Amino acid sequence: MSVLDKLASSLNIRGTEPNKILARQIAADQDKEAVAELIANLNNKSIQSDCIKVLYEAAEIDPKLILGYAKNFIALLDSKNNRMQWGAMIALDYITLENADLIYKSLGKIILIADKGSVITKDHCAGILIKLSSVPACSLNAFSLFIELLLSCPSNQIPMYAEQAIPVINADNKDKFIRALQTRLPDIEKDAKKKRVEAVIKKLGR
């Protein structure tokens, strides 16, 4: 049976649970042939949403499964289908540390797409920038771009981005990070979210 026969749409099942199950199976079996078949169908409009869902779910378990297809996902960022665009950004987020050089070289496109994209697209762009901030050769520029995103993102996303960034905060970038958070604090309307950001600032020493 082809991997395509196991997709939710092929099974006439609404929802994504069959795709999640398939992704776990592919990861467990290290099924590179299935990955290649899914990649080959990313432009098949009738099943492309299922294909990319399975691919990034599998990549969350084992990024190496899709590592050789980074350029395919970078190309998909130009898709007019919003689902494919943010799906590609998720996939790239999961493989960033496995292919930091290529992802770093593609930051121009990644930032451009995130600026115009959905909240999910922005969320995973933030994830990419945070991960690259942990890579010495990329850290300075990637962190500066992350701060720009932090200063312009929807206020609801600020607590999550702040918490995710904690592992890459160090003596060199801490002050810049805290200043950015303090700048955005007045924009956060919900007390619970504001307290999360204040907790990050306090944890970092101020």
C-alpha positions as CSV (number, residue, x, y, z in Angstrom):
1,M,0.0,0.0,0.0
2,S,1.3,3.4,-0.9
3,V,1.8,5.9,1.9
4,L,-0.6,8.2,0.0
5,D,-3.4,5.6,0.7
6,K,-2.9,6.2,4.4
7,L,-3.5,9.9,4.3
8,A,-6.6,11.3,6.1
9,S,-8.1,12.5,2.8
10,S,-7.5,9.2,1.1
11,L,-9.3,7.4,4.0
12,N,-12.2,9.9,3.8
13,I,-11.6,10.9,7.4
14,R,-12.0,14.4,8.5
15,G,-9.4,15.8,10.8
16,T,-5.7,15.1,11.1
17,E,-5.4,12.1,13.4
18,P,-4.6,9.6,10.6
19,N,-1.8,11.9,9.5
20,K,-0.3,12.0,13.0
21,I,-0.5,8.3,13.2
22,L,1.2,7.9,9.8
23,A,3.9,10.4,10.9
24,R,4.7,8.4,14.0
25,Q,4.8,5.2,11.9
26,I,7.2,6.7,9.4
27,A,9.5,8.0,12.1
28,A,9.5,4.7,13.9
29,D,10.2,2.8,10.7
30,Q,12.7,5.4,9.4
31,D,10.7,5.1,6.2
32,K,12.7,7.3,3.7
33,E,10.7,6.0,0.7
34,A,7.5,7.2,2.3
35,V,9.1,10.6,3.0
36,A,10.3,10.9,-0.6
37,E,6.7,10.0,-1.9
38,L,5.2,12.7,0.3
39,I,7.7,15.3,-0.8
40,A,6.9,14.4,-4.5
41,N,3.3,15.2,-3.8
42,L,3.7,18.5,-2.1
43,N,2.4,20.2,-5.3
44,N,-0.5,17.8,-5.6
45,K,-3.4,20.1,-4.6
46,S,-5.7,17.3,-3.7
47,I,-3.4,15.9,-1.0
48,Q,-0.7,18.5,-0.4
49,S,-2.1,19.6,3.0
50,D,-2.0,16.0,4.2
51,C,1.4,15.5,2.9
52,I,3.0,18.5,4.6
53,K,1.2,17.7,7.8
54,V,2.7,14.2,7.9
55,L,6.1,15.5,7.0
56,Y,6.4,18.1,9.7
57,E,4.9,15.8,12.3
58,A,7.5,13.2,11.4
59,A,10.2,15.8,11.5
60,E,9.2,16.9,15.0
61,I,10.0,13.3,16.1
62,D,13.2,13.0,13.9
63,P,14.3,16.0,12.0
64,K,16.8,14.0,10.0
65,L,14.0,12.4,8.1
66,I,13.4,15.5,6.0
67,L,16.8,17.1,6.3
68,G,17.7,16.4,2.7
69,Y,14.6,18.3,1.5
70,A,15.3,21.7,3.2
71,K,15.3,23.4,-0.2
72,N,11.9,22.0,-1.0
73,F,10.5,23.6,2.1
74,I,12.3,26.9,1.4
75,A,10.7,26.9,-2.0
76,L,7.3,26.2,-0.5
77,L,7.4,29.5,1.5
78,D,6.5,31.2,-1.8
79,S,3.2,29.2,-2.0
80,K,0.0,31.1,-2.4
81,N,-1.6,28.4,-0.2
82,N,-1.3,29.7,3.3
83,R,-1.5,26.2,4.7
84,M,1.5,25.1,2.7
85,Q,3.4,28.3,3.6
86,W,3.1,27.9,7.4
87,G,3.6,24.1,7.1
88,A,6.9,24.8,5.3
89,M,7.9,27.2,8.1
90,I,7.1,24.5,10.7
91,A,9.3,22.0,8.9
92,L,12.2,24.5,8.6
93,D,11.9,25.2,12.3
94,Y,12.3,21.6,13.1
95,I,15.4,21.1,11.0
96,T,17.1,24.4,11.8
97,L,19.8,23.0,14.1
98,E,20.4,20.1,11.7
99,N,21.1,22.5,8.7
100,A,21.8,25.8,10.3
101,D,24.0,27.1,7.4
102,L,21.3,26.7,4.7
103,I,18.5,28.0,7.0
104,Y,20.7,31.0,7.9
105,K,21.4,31.8,4.2
106,S,17.6,31.7,3.6
107,L,16.7,34.2,6.4
108,G,15.9,36.9,4.0
109,K,13.0,35.0,2.5
110,I,12.0,33.5,5.9
111,I,11.7,36.9,7.5
112,L,9.9,38.4,4.5
113,I,7.3,35.6,4.6
114,A,6.9,35.8,8.3
115,D,6.3,39.6,8.1
116,K,3.3,39.0,5.8
117,G,2.3,35.6,7.2
118,S,0.0,34.1,9.8
119,V,0.6,33.9,13.5
120,I,1.7,30.2,13.1
121,T,4.2,31.4,10.4
122,K,5.6,34.1,12.8
123,D,5.7,31.6,15.7
124,H,8.0,29.2,13.8
125,C,10.0,32.0,12.3
126,A,10.7,33.0,16.0
127,G,11.6,29.4,16.7
128,I,14.1,29.4,13.8
129,L,15.7,32.7,14.9
130,I,16.0,31.5,18.5
131,K,17.6,28.2,17.4
132,L,20.1,30.1,15.1
133,S,20.9,32.4,18.1
134,S,22.5,29.3,19.7
135,V,24.8,28.7,16.7
136,P,28.0,30.8,17.2
137,A,28.4,31.6,13.4
138,C,24.8,32.9,13.2
139,S,24.0,34.1,16.7
140,L,24.6,37.9,16.4
141,N,22.5,38.5,13.3
142,A,19.9,35.9,14.2
143,F,19.3,37.4,17.6
144,S,19.1,40.9,16.2
145,L,16.4,39.7,13.8
146,F,14.6,38.0,16.7
147,I,14.5,41.2,18.7
148,E,13.0,43.0,15.6
149,L,10.4,40.3,15.5
150,L,9.8,40.6,19.2
151,L,9.2,44.3,18.9
152,S,6.7,44.0,16.1
153,C,4.9,40.7,16.7
154,P,1.3,40.5,18.0
155,S,1.3,41.2,21.8
156,N,-0.3,37.9,22.5
157,Q,2.8,36.1,21.2
158,I,5.3,38.0,23.4
159,P,5.2,35.7,26.5
160,M,5.7,32.6,24.4
161,Y,8.6,34.1,22.5
162,A,10.2,35.5,25.7
163,E,10.0,32.1,27.4
164,Q,11.3,30.2,24.4
165,A,14.3,32.5,24.1
166,I,15.6,32.1,27.7
167,P,18.0,29.3,26.8
168,V,19.9,31.5,24.4
169,I,20.1,34.6,26.6
170,N,23.6,35.3,27.8
171,A,25.7,38.2,29.2
172,D,26.1,39.7,25.7
173,N,22.5,39.9,24.7
174,K,20.6,39.9,28.0
175,D,20.3,43.7,28.3
176,K,19.0,44.0,24.7
177,F,16.5,41.3,25.3
178,I,15.2,42.8,28.6
179,R,14.9,46.3,27.0
180,A,12.8,44.8,24.2
181,L,10.5,43.0,26.7
182,Q,10.1,46.2,28.8
183,T,9.3,48.1,25.6
184,R,6.5,45.7,24.8
185,L,5.0,45.3,28.3
186,P,2.5,48.2,27.9
187,D,1.2,46.5,24.7
188,I,0.1,43.4,26.6
189,E,-3.5,43.7,27.7
190,K,-4.0,40.4,29.7
191,D,-2.6,40.4,33.2
192,A,-1.7,36.7,33.0
193,K,0.4,37.2,29.9
194,K,2.0,40.3,31.3
195,K,3.0,38.4,34.4
196,R,4.7,35.7,32.3
197,V,6.9,38.4,30.7
198,E,7.6,40.0,34.0
199,A,8.6,36.6,35.3
200,V,11.1,36.2,32.5
201,I,12.6,39.6,33.2
202,K,12.9,38.8,36.9
203,K,14.4,35.4,36.2
204,L,17.1,37.1,34.1
205,G,18.1,39.3,37.0
206,R,16.1,42.5,36.9
